[in-house]
Amino acid sequence: MMDRQSILGRIKRFSTLPSTNEYCKENDLRNGEIILAERQSNGRGRMGRSFSSENGGIYISFCYKPEGVTLSEITKFTGMTAVA
């Protein structure tokens, strides 16, 4: 089990980002790092829809770099996360 400091060390917090997901894709991040923004100016939603958000929200992307996981298994992560 991770201790509190280990978890906090994995969180990168920003007041504004264009997109937390794009930040994950464009930067060389460690597996398990969490990108948190209070506002997104160019977020992407379902079916490629773009959106921007007001200040004061919490927008998060979890950077996961699986090894040995098939594409069909990866597509289940969104649903499992929503249920959790």
N, C-alpha and C positions, 0 to 999 in steps of 0.2 A: 504494500500500500504506500502511496506517495504521501510525504508529509506536506504540510501547508506551504512551506518555503519552496519546495520543488514545484508545486502547482503554480504558485505566484510567479516564479521565475520563467514560466512558459507563456505568460500572458503579455502581449504587446498591446498597449492601450493608446488610442488616438482620439482626439476630439472630432476630427473629420477625416474621412478617406473617400476617394471615389467609390471604392468597393472593397469590402473585406476579403471577398473571394478572389478578386483580381490581385490583391496584395499577396495572398498566399501563393498564387500561381507565378507571380513575377519575382519573388524573392526566394533565396535559398534558405528555407526555414527547416528547423529540426522537426522530426516526427512528433506530433502531439502539441505543437505550439498553437496558441489561441490568439486570434486577432480580434480585438474589440474596438468598436468605434461608437461614439455617441451620435454620429450623423454620417450618412452616406450621400454623396452628391451624384453618383452614377451607379446605383445598385442594379443588380439583375435579378429578376424574379423568374417564375415559371414561364416556360415557353419563350425565353429570351426577352421578356418584357422588362423595360428599364423603369427605374423609379428613383426618386430622391426622398430623403426623410428629414424630418424636423430635428432640431437639437433636443436632447433629453431622452432619446431612445437608447436601446442596447442592440447593436447589430454585431453578430459574432460569426466568425468562420473558424473551424477547427481544422488544422492542417494535418492530414493523415496520409502517410506514405506506406501503404501496405506492401508487404512482400509475400509472394506466393498466393495472392488472392485473385480470383478470376473476375473478369468484367461483370459477369452476371451476379456475382456476390457483392461487388461494390455498389451496384444499383439498388440493393436492398438497404443500404446504410441510411438513406434519407428517411425512409419509412420507420426504421427501427429507432432513429433519433427522435422523430416526432412522437412516437409512442412513449419513449422513455421520458 
